[in-house]
């Protein structure tokens, strides 16, 4: 007799996500409060910093994101004492804060950028500046781990990632964030040649709300700020094409060198140099190869529009736009007029159910009343749909 088909149970949930280009690069060019050259009604650095952190805190309180991806985060120290540098962001206590500075005054000698910053912002010749991106992960909502680790259900983040102090205090992510360069070359001090990178963190979910998952669910977050060229979108097709070509090369690294590389490793049963390696089972660490299909969230300031070949490429390669419309204003203080910032989730079908993504996309929103940067915070909801055998579900959640 044919065996009865196993009943299926669906566990559904979502991750609340926030992406925002905070416009920190412009912050460095604002004048200090004490400047005698400040124009009446124009904000100073101190006002911008306060407005930014107040706005960030307000958005967090209103929406409670589990993860934030930020672009154009800056650090500075007026007298050049790097060890005493300050971030424009006051990281909320309930988040792990992982910044990575892509350019700074110590590593990049070309003065095309820094001379302008010093002059316009009235900084001293000794001032230290740095600019990059950051990821914030809620300390309680989503445990996160080193990229290539395979923790089992209910492993402890703090125990897993604890390690002796590193030699360099600014090592990215303290072992929990990996940085992948998207383009190499000399930095000429302009945005055409500005270094770009993908910041990657690895979340591991063991439950959705009050329901325990049957296997660990890996969620990878990739924070991007892709290239934009000077004079782009100003009626010069050759420059528009060059910008699109550059971004396509960067997306190729993300799709093939990051996402495909990891998912192929998983498909090949997590082999290392072609050999099977048993999961770690010691010192409180318990790995397992039995895992749900990983979800990839690719978010950031992409600097392309929904009509572009770059957007079409991401969609055709299995990623769903769960964002909410215009995110970029034509100048500070204006409403959003163009879409350049997105949250994509995928791969479609393998990890993200399209109907669930469409429902989440309808609830996503651009926080257009916060006008600190010329970009606006984008709040998105990433759907999680896990199908399990009913018998496994009952065993895991203790159902009768």
Residue pairs with C-beta under 8 A, 6 or more apart in sequence:
6 389
6 390
6 391
7 389
7 390
7 391
8 387
8 388
8 389
8 390
9 387
9 388
9 389
9 390
9 393
10 385
10 386
10 387
11 208
11 211
11 213
11 384
11 385
11 386
11 387
11 388
11 393
12 208
12 356
12 383
12 384
12 385
12 386
13 208
13 209
13 211
13 383
13 384
14 360
14 381
14 382
14 383
14 384
15 66
15 67
15 142
15 219
15 297
15 381
15 382
15 384
16 63
16 64
16 65
16 66
16 379
16 380
16 381
16 382
17 65
17 66
17 67
17 68
17 69
17 297
17 299
17 343
17 379
17 380
17 381
17 382
18 59
18 60
18 63
18 65
18 67
18 68
18 69
18 377
18 378
18 379
18 380
19 68
19 69
19 70
19 299
19 300
19 301
19 341
19 342
19 343
19 377
19 378
19 380
20 56
20 59
20 68
20 69
20 70
20 71
20 341
20 373
20 375
20 376
20 377
20 378
21 70
21 71
21 72
21 225
21 300
21 301
21 341
21 373
21 375
22 52
22 56
22 70
22 71
22 72
22 73
22 88
22 89
22 372
22 373
22 375
23 72
23 332
23 372
23 373
23 374
23 375
24 72
24 73
24 74
24 88
24 131
25 72
25 74
25 131
26 48
26 332
26 373
26 374
27 45
27 48
27 49
27 52
27 74
27 88
28 74
28 76
28 117
28 121
28 123
28 129
28 131
29 116
29 117
29 120
29 121
30 43
30 44
30 45
30 48
30 121
31 37
31 38
31 42
31 44
31 45
31 120
31 121
31 122
32 44
32 45
32 46
32 121
32 122
33 44
33 45
33 46
33 47
35 44
35 122
37 122
38 44
43 51
45 121
48 372
49 88
51 372
52 88
52 89
52 372
52 373
53 89
53 90
55 370
55 372
55 377
56 89
56 92
57 92
58 370
59 65
59 367
59 370
59 377
59 379
60 68
60 92
63 379
65 138
65 379
66 137
66 138
66 141
66 142
66 203
67 135
67 136
67 137
67 138
67 142
67 201
67 203
67 221
67 297
68 95
68 135
68 136
69 133
69 134
69 135
69 199
69 221
69 223
69 299
69 300
70 89
70 133
70 134
70 135
70 136
70 223
71 133
71 223
71 225
71 300
71 301
71 375
72 131
72 133
72 225
72 301
72 373
73 87
73 88
73 89
73 99
73 101
73 131
73 132
73 133
73 134
74 87
74 88
74 129
74 130
74 131
74 132
75 85
75 86
75 87
75 88
75 99
75 101
75 104
75 128
75 129
75 130
75 131
76 85
76 86
76 88
76 123
76 127
76 128
76 129
76 130
77 84
77 85
77 86
77 127
77 128
78 123
78 124
78 126
78 127
79 124
79 126
79 127
80 124
80 126
80 127
80 128
81 128
82 106
82 128
85 128
85 130
87 99
89 97
89 99
89 134
91 97
91 136
92 136
94 138
94 139
94 140
95 136
95 137
95 138
95 139
96 136
96 137
96 138
96 139
96 144
96 176
97 134
97 136
98 134
98 135
98 136
98 137
98 172
98 173
98 174
98 176
98 177
98 199
98 201
99 132
99 133
99 134
100 132
100 133
100 134
100 172
100 173
100 177
100 179
100 197
100 199
101 130
101 131
101 132
101 170
102 131
102 132
102 133
102 194
102 195
102 196
102 197
103 113
103 130
103 131
103 132
103 187
103 194
103 195
104 128
104 129
104 130
104 131
105 114
105 127
105 128
105 129
105 130
106 128
108 187
108 189
110 186
110 187
110 188
110 189
111 189
112 188
112 189
112 190
113 189
113 190
114 129
114 189
117 123
117 129
118 124
118 125
118 127
123 129
133 197
133 199
133 223
133 225
133 300
134 199
134 223
135 173
135 177
135 199
135 201
135 221
135 223
137 144
137 176
137 201
137 203
142 203
142 205
142 219
143 151
143 155
143 156
143 157
143 203
143 204
143 205
143 206
144 157
144 176
144 201
144 202
144 203
144 204
145 151
145 155
145 157
145 160
145 161
145 176
145 202
145 203
145 204
146 160
146 161
146 175
146 176
146 202
147 178
147 200
147 201
147 202
147 220
147 262
149 160
149 202
149 287
150 216
150 270
150 279
150 280
150 287
150 288
150 289
150 291
151 160
151 204
151 216
151 285
151 286
151 287
151 288
152 216
152 286
152 287
152 288
153 206
153 212
153 213
153 215
153 216
153 288
154 206
155 204
155 206
155 285
155 286
156 284
159 284
159 285
160 284
160 285
161 174
161 175
161 176
163 174
163 175
166 174
172 178
172 179
172 199
173 179
173 199
173 201
176 201
176 202
177 199
177 200
177 201
178 199
178 200
178 201
179 197
179 198
179 199
179 200
180 197
180 198
180 200
180 253
180 257
180 258
181 195
181 196
181 197
182 196
182 197
182 198
182 224
182 226
182 249
182 250
182 253
182 254
183 195
183 196
183 227
183 246
183 249
183 250
184 195
185 193
186 193
187 193
187 194
187 195
190 230
191 227
191 228
191 229
191 230
192 227
192 229
192 230
194 227
196 224
196 225
196 226
196 227
196 250
198 222
198 223
198 224
198 253
198 254
198 258
199 222
199 223
200 220
200 221
200 222
200 223
200 258
201 220
201 221
202 218
202 219
202 220
203 218
203 219
203 220
203 221
204 216
204 217
204 218
204 219
205 213
205 216
205 217
205 219
205 384
206 212
206 213
206 216
206 217
207 213
208 384
208 386
211 397
212 396
212 397
213 292
213 386
213 388
213 396
214 292
214 386
214 388
214 392
214 393
214 396
215 288
215 290
215 291
215 292
216 288
216 291
216 292
217 291
217 292
217 294
217 295
217 384
217 386
218 291
218 292
218 294
218 295
219 294
219 295
219 296
219 297
219 382
220 259
220 262
220 294
220 295
220 296
220 297
221 297
221 299
222 254
222 258
222 259
222 296
222 297
222 298
222 299
222 300
223 299
223 300
224 250
224 254
224 298
224 299
224 300
224 301
224 302
225 300
225 301
225 303
226 246
226 247
226 250
226 251
226 300
226 301
226 302
226 303
226 304
226 310
227 243
227 246
227 247
227 250
227 303
228 243
228 303
229 239
229 242
229 243
229 246
230 239
231 239
232 239
232 240
232 243
232 303
233 240
243 303
244 304
244 308
244 309
244 310
247 302
247 303
247 304
247 310
248 309
248 310
248 313
251 310
251 313
251 314
254 298
255 313
255 314
255 317
259 296
259 298
259 347
262 294
263 294
263 347
265 271
266 291
266 294
269 276
269 289
270 277
270 289
271 277
279 286
279 287
279 288
279 289
280 286
280 287
281 287
292 386
293 350
293 351
294 351
295 345
295 346
295 351
295 352
295 382
295 384
296 319
296 345
296 346
296 347
296 351
297 343
297 344
297 345
297 382
298 314
298 319
298 343
298 344
298 345
298 346
299 342
299 343
299 344
299 380
300 341
300 342
301 340
301 341
301 375
302 310
302 311
302 340
302 341
302 342
303 340
304 310
304 311
304 340
305 311
305 338
305 339
305 340
306 321
306 339
311 321
311 342
314 321
314 344
315 321
317 346
317 347
318 346
318 347
318 348
318 349
318 350
319 344
319 345
319 346
319 347
319 348
320 344
320 345
320 346
320 348
320 352
320 354
320 357
320 361
321 342
321 343
321 344
321 361
322 343
322 344
322 345
322 357
322 360
322 361
322 364
322 380
322 381
322 382
322 383
323 339
323 341
323 342
323 343
323 361
323 364
323 366
323 378
323 380
324 361
324 364
324 365
324 366
324 378
324 379
324 380
325 336
325 339
325 366
326 335
326 336
326 337
326 338
326 339
326 366
326 376
327 336
327 338
327 339
327 340
327 341
327 366
327 375
327 376
327 378
328 336
328 337
328 338
328 339
328 340
328 341
328 374
328 375
328 376
329 335
329 336
329 337
329 371
329 374
329 375
329 376
330 337
330 338
331 374
332 371
332 373
332 374
333 371
334 371
334 374
335 368
336 366
336 368
336 376
340 375
341 375
341 376
341 378
342 378
343 364
343 378
343 380
343 382
345 351
345 352
345 357
345 382
345 383
346 352
348 354
348 357
352 382
352 383
352 385
353 383
353 385
356 383
356 385
357 383
359 383
360 380
360 381
360 382
360 383
361 380
363 381
364 378
364 379
364 380
364 381
365 378
365 379
366 376
366 377
366 378
366 379
367 376
367 377
367 378
367 379
368 376
370 376
370 377
388 396
393 399
394 400
